[in-house]
Amino acid sequence: MTFAGSTLPTPDDSPEARRYNRIHRWLGVADFVVGSAFLVLLMITGWSGWLRDLALRRGFQNYTLAVFLYLFFLLLISKVLGLGLDYYGFRLERKFQLSTQKVRSWLWDQVKGFLVGLVLAGVVVELLYFMIRQSPQHWWLITWALFMGLFILLAQLAPVVLFPIFYKFEPLDNEDLRRRLVQLGQRAGTRVRGVYRWKLSEKSKKANAALTGLGSTRRIILADTLLDNYAPEEIEAVLAHELGHHVHKHILKSILVQGGITLFGFWVANFVLHYAVDHHMFEELSDFANLPLLAITATVISLLLMPALNAYSRYNERQADRYAFESIVNVEPFISSMNKLAQQNLAERTPSKWIELLFHSHPAISRRVAAAEEWGRTQSASPQA
């Protein structure tokens, strides 16, 4: 094999990419601050109790209906508070020519997102408080088991139920490419149920690809922005990385990690609720005015664990990259696809060490390209090359 890594230099980040990512990060921080401040304000002002009473009155004192109404009020207020930042994010994508979506389409997505979130959160919260009422001592353990079951079910149903709510999909009409990708999946030991063209261009100029679903819903989705601008070898390289997650059982491992973290989170939540009741913040565990307190607890745990989880994710991504190097004829398509994706998506190739540590779930593109170049040089120097 030959390797011409020197002909595929990694470009420096453009000032535009740097600026876009800096603004995008601050936007995420601002959204986090607004959401957290809202939860804290609900607790320290007693407004959460006022919303609970309102929900009980509107729900004719029916506990189950009142829980849903309280959640609806909570999500609606939160959405209104964050709408300005959401719109700024939409305008940001337009400003940097990364979005093709119109305002009307964006607004409709906001409505759909709110309704889907309300339904999913409604199931979760109703289940949570039902278990608290039924088993005040062991609710956290039982609910954890049920939540993990729901999580796995949702991961299986998402490609066929949730994704089509926001995007259009159609079977890939390029038979040669479809066959190549299915064979790539077979070599990785995974049975792909279909290859689909993801009409991302209706909303975005960014490119993406994924292996989604579990079991009978596992499918390859390829953005049309990828299909229209990348060579088949580059698309294979991108998909080989995704298949690397399957080969290394990252999905199963992530479910186990998430299960452990969630179990710890429920244990902490149980302690926090009992502490709050013991200190007369609430009369009983099943007082759903304590939902913001549970959300704050989950937020703090997530924030503390985020650097470690990002580090674990980056480790998995490096393993998946290594599988991709081993699965394709040579690494040049991987390198070119990484550089093209960075340019098309305005991604930072060389973020600072702290930015990568705190915010990035993937290794820096410059590191991924360097690893591919090193692999190529090693293969070129080996007697079998």
N, C-alpha and C positions, 0 to 999 in steps of 0.2 A: 504494500500500500504506500501511497505517497501522501505527504502532509505538507501543505503550503500555508502554515499558520501565519507566516510573515506577510502573505498577500491579503490577510483578513484582519487588519489592525482594529483594535477596539477604539472607536472615536471617543473624544472627551465629551462630557456633558455640555450641552449648549446652555447659554444663559437663560433661554426660554424654559428648558427642562428644569433647571435649578429653581427658577422662580415659580413655575407651576407646582412643583412638589413642595416647596416651602409654604406656599399659600394653602395648598391642600392639607398639609399637616396641621397648620394653625387652625384651619377650618374644622378639622376633626377634634382638636383640643377644645375649641370653642363650643362645639356641639356637646362634648362630654361635660364641660363645665356647666353649661346651661341645664342639661338634664340632671346632673347631680345636685345643682343648687335648687332646682325645683323639688326634688325629693326631700332634701334637707328642710326646705321651707315648709313643706307640708307637715313635717313632723314637729318642728319647733313652734309653729304658729297655731297648731291644732286644727288647721284647715282639713287635714285628712279625716278627722272626726266629723267635721261639718259635711264633707262630701259623703261620708258613710250614712249620716242621718238623712241627707237628701235622697240618697239611693234607696234607703229603707222606705221613705215616704212614697217615692215614685214607684217603688216596687211592691206597694201594698203590704209591707212588712213581711214579704216572702223572702227568705234568706237567700235562696239560690238566685232569684231574679235580682235582688239587691246587689249581690256580689258582681253580677254581670254589669249592672248599671254603673256601679262604682268604677269598675275597670274601664267602661266606656268613657266616663267623665275624665278619668285619669289620662287615658290615651289621647282623648280629644284635646285636652288642655296642653298636654305635652307636645302634640303635633302642631298646635297653633303657636306655641312658644318657639318651636324649632323651625317653623316654616320659612322664616326669613333666611336662616342659615342654609336650609335646603335649597331655596331659590338661588342664593348666592353660589352654591355649589353647581347648580344647573348652569348659571351664567358663566361660571369659571370654565366649565367644559366647552361652552360655546366660544368664549373669548380666546381660548387656546386652540380652537378649531379641532376639538376632539369629539364634539357632539354634532349630530345631524337632527336631533329631536326638536320638534316644535313645542311651543309653550303649551298648547292645548293637549298634546300627547303627554307631556310631562305632568300636567295637572291630573290627567286621567290616571297615570301611573301612581301618583300620590294617593288618589282616592282608592285605587285597587290595593295598593300597599297597606293603607290604613285598614281596609276591610279584611284583608287576609290576615294582617297582624292581630286584629280584634278577634277573629274566629280562633286562630291558633292560641293566642294568649287566653281567650275565654275558656277553651278546653283545659288548658294548663292550670289556670287559677281556680276554676270551679273544682277540678280534681284535687288541688292542693287543700282548699278549705273543707271540702267534703271529708278528706282523710283526717284533717285536724279535728273535726267534730266527731268523727267515728272512733278515732284512736289517738287521743291527746298525748299519750306517752310514746307511741311508736310511729306516729304519723310520718316522721322524717325518713325512716327506713323504708316503710311501705311505699311512700310517694317516690322516693329515689328509684326503687325498682320499677315502678310504673312509668316514671319519666324516661328511664333508659329504654324501655320498650317502645314508648312513643317516639323517641329520638331515632331509633333504628327503623321504625315504620316510616317515619317522615323521610329519612334518607332514601328509602326504597321508592316512595311514592312521588318525591319531588320532581323527577324528570317527566313524569306523565301527568301530574296534577298541578303542581305549582309553577314550574317554568313556563308552560304554555299560556299562563295568565298574562305574562309580561312580554313574551317573545313568540315569534312564529318559527316553526320547525318543519322541515320537509325532508324525505329520504334523499340522500346524496345521489345525484344523477350521473356522477362520474364513476362508471363501473370499474375502470382500471384502478383508480385511487381507492375506491371502496374495498376492492379485493386485496390490495396491498396492505391496507390498514387492518382488515380482518385477519390476514395472515400474520401480521405483526402481533396482533392480540393473541392469536393461537400459539405463537412461539413463546409468548409470555405466560401461557397457561390460563388465559382468561377467555371465556366465551362471550363475545360481543353480540348483543341482540339486534343491533342495527347501527348504521352510520347516518347521521343527520346533518343537514345544512342548517345552520343557526343564522337566522336573518338579523344579525346584529347591526348591519349597516342602516337599518331603519331608524336607529337611535344613536349610533356611535360610529366613530371612525377607528376605534381601537380594535385590535385583533385578539382572539382568544380561542382556546380549544380545551376540551375536558373529557374525561371518562367519568360518566355520572351513573348514579343508581347502584342498586345492589341486586344480585340474583337475576331474576327475570326482567328487571328494568334496566340492567346495565347497558349503556349505549355510549357511542362516541358522538360528541357534538362539535362541529367545526364552524366557527364564525365565517360568514361569507366574506368578511374583510380579510380573513386569513386565506381562504380558498382562492380569492381573486388576485392575491398579491404575492403568494409564496409558491416556490417550486414544490413538486411532489416530495422530493427528498427532504426539503425543509419541514414540510408538514409531517412526514414520517418521524423526523427527529423530535419535533414537538410532542407528538403522540407517544413516542418511545419513552420520553420522560414521564408522561402520565402513567404509562404501563409499569414503569419502575416502581411506582407507589403500590401497585397491585402485587408485583413480584416480592417486594419486601414486606408485604402485609401491613402497610402503613395505615390502611383504613381500620383494620382490626385493632392494631396497636393504639391508634388514636381514640377509638371507642373505649378501650380499656383505660387509657389515661383520663379521658373525659369522665368515665364512670367513677374513677377514684377521686377526681377533683369534685365532681358533683356530690358524691357521698360525703366528702369532707364539708362541702358547702352546706348541705342539709343538716349535718351535725352541728355546725356553727350556728345556722339559722335557728335550730331548736333551742340552743343555749341562749341566743339573743332574745328570742320570744319569751322564754321563761323568765329571763332577767327583767324584761320590760313589764311583764305581768306582776312579778314579785315587787317591782318598784312602782306599781300602780299607774304605769303609763297606759295600760289597757286592762279591762276587767277580766278578759279571758283570751286564751290563745286564738280562738276562732273569730275574734274581732277583726274583720277584714280591713279596718282602718290601719292595721299594722303592715299592709302590703308595701308601702314605701320603705318601711324599715327593712323588710326582707330584700327589697331591691337595692337598698344602700349596702347591705351586707354582701350581696352578690357582687356589686360593683367594686367594693374594696378588695374582696378576694381576687377578682379578675385582674384588677390593677396590680396587685402585689405579685401575682403569678405570671403576668404578661411577659416580662423579660425571659423567664425560664421557658415558657411555652413557645415563644418565638425562637429561642435557641434550639429547642427540640424540633420545631418545624424546619428550621434551616438545615439541621442534621439530616432530616428525612429528605429534604430537597436535594442535598448533595448526593445521597444514596441513589435517588431517582435519576439524577444526572449521570452518575457512573453507569447505571444500567443502560441509559440511552447511548453512552459512548460504546458500550459493548455490543449493542444491538444493531447499530447502523454500520454501513460499509466504511465510512470515514467521518470524522467529526466536523468537517468543513460546513456541511449543511446545518449542524447544530450551532456553530459559531455565527454563521450568517443569519440564521433565524433569530438568535438572541439579539444581535445588533439591530436587525430590522424591527423586532418587537419593541426594543427600547426606543428606537426612533419614532415608530408609529404611535406608541402609547405614551410618549414623553416620560419614560421611566428614567430614574437616575441610575447611571451605570456605576458611579463611584460615590455613594453617599458617605458621609463621615462615619467614623467608627461608632459614635454614640447614637447617631440616627439609625444605623443598621441594627444596633443592639436593642434599642427601645421600640422601634416601629416596624421593622421588616421581618416578615415571616419567611422570606426567601433570601438566599445569599445575594450579595451585590452582583449585578450582571458582569462587572469586570472580573470578579472572582470566578464566576461560572465559566466565562470565556477563557480565563487563564488556566483553569482546570482542564478544559477541553483541549487547549493548545498543548499542555503538558502531556496529556494522554496521547495526543497525536504524535508528538515527538518520541515518546516512549515506544509506541507501536512501530514508528518508522525505523527506529534503531534496533528493534528486535529481529532476530534471524528469520522469524516467520513472516515478517511484514513484506 
